[in-house]
Amino acid sequence: MALTGVEIFKLLPKTNCKKCGHPTCLAFAMKLAQRQASLDACPDVSEEAKKILGEASAPPIRSIAFGSGDKAVKMGEENVLFRHEKKFVNPCAFAVELKDSMSDDEINKIVDNVINSEIDRVGQKLRIDAICITNTSGDAGKFESVVKAVSANAPAVSLILSTSNPQAAEAALKAVADKKPILYGADESNADAMAAIAKNNKVILGIIAKGLDALTALTEKIKGLGVEDMVIDSGARTAKEILEANTYIRRAAIKKNFKALGYPVITFAQRDDKMLETLIATLGVTKYSSIVVLSSIEKWKDLALFTLRQNIYTDPQVPMQVEQKIYKIGETTADAPLTITTNFSLTYFIVSGEIENSKVPTRLAVMDCEGLSVLTAWAAGKFTASKIAQFIQESGIENEVAKKELIIPGYVAILSGAIEDKLPGWKVVVGPREANGLPAFLRARA
């Protein structure tokens, strides 16, 4: 069971040294109890206390990473049911299934699609994270050769090896164990052998059982065999079953601190109907899946799922922001126009994208408004004439431009006169209200 703040406090040094970043040991204990701090922050805690508190202070859903290098995938560590309570921590991973019974051309096409799936959206790199290689052929040798080939052709892509055959699993893992793949396919019939293979190769074990009671019994058995890192599959495949099982698992882990279900969830969304598959994947993204496995990846599907995942896994209390500075778009000279907007990421990337479309080299002044959009920042008193004037003056941009002229968004045209009063010698030009009007506007003034 989870310890209370007072119970945790009794095990701390009680020195109030503030080394942990909190004013007192009691305050730190309360944060540990709420899982809002790490025990590692206390440099003076005893080994005995570490042993007792280690599991109690760990997140209710185990933190696990698979893959290697900068594209390794972190999972778990979640500690809330709903993102408005705090935020979801680690974005779910998307994996595409590749069957070892496919032809070489089909396999190569899937691998190429995964490698080229990365897109840049509002400053974040979004991609298909993993390839799930399934041993549909039933041939251990075939499975091993396909795993080796995929690993060689996509060395940076994380792998999930899906087989219920311990011999096939062991042979394939020998070639890629250093890449820390997930070995998926442990069930009641092969648990002992699969657990031994996962333990010996130091990889994550994916387990499947029919229903939550059977899943609970299996996770406890496999943990008893020495495997700590697992991803779990309740056997749910329909939308109703996935929603129900994933919700029960998350509630058990978060509300009851039920360790037997405190592991990342893998959801198999494959369908012959691509739209239905996308809808099932959407359910996985929004309802607690750490890995969503797809049968195929198309650009339209990727964009829809990437956008949803990005929105679900941002912090609802902290808007996405870009750095305050003056960005040069294109080969700017002293004659390049100067525009201004706020530092809300979506605003910045939309505006900068339209400026790029205009083909007119332009300076874009991005002002820190705590991640708010133009109208919201103006209404909140963060995008005002005096603050805009201060930003422009402190930026030193007047020494780089031939003409002191500032283009402001049309939505805040009301600020033009006040800005000119605050910026002597500057002319304020009211730009279009919508960003899509910028290309024509800039070209007309070029």
Secondary structure, 3 states (H helix, E strand, C coil): CCCCHHHHHCCCCCCCCCCCCCCCHHHHHHHHHCCCCCHHHCCCCCHHHHHHHHHHHCCCCCCEEECCHHHCEEECCCCCCCCCCCCCCCCCEEEEEEECCCCHHHHHHHHHHHHCCCEEECCEEECCCEEEEECCCCCHHHHHHHHHHHHHHCCCCEEEEECCCHHHHHHHHHHHHHHCCEEEEECCCCHHHHHHHHHHHCCEEEEECCCHHHHHHHHHHHHHCCCCCEEEECCCCCHHHHHHHHHHHHHHHHHCCCHHHCCCEEEECCCCCHHHHHHHHHHHHHCCCCEEEECCCCHHHHHHHHHHHHHHCCCCCCCCECCCEEEEECCCCCCCCEEEEECEHHHHHHHHHHHHHHCCCEEEEEECCCCCCHHHHHHCCCCCHHHHHHHHHHHCHHHCCCCCEEEECHHHHHHHHHHHHHCCCCEEEECCCCHHHHHHHHHHHC
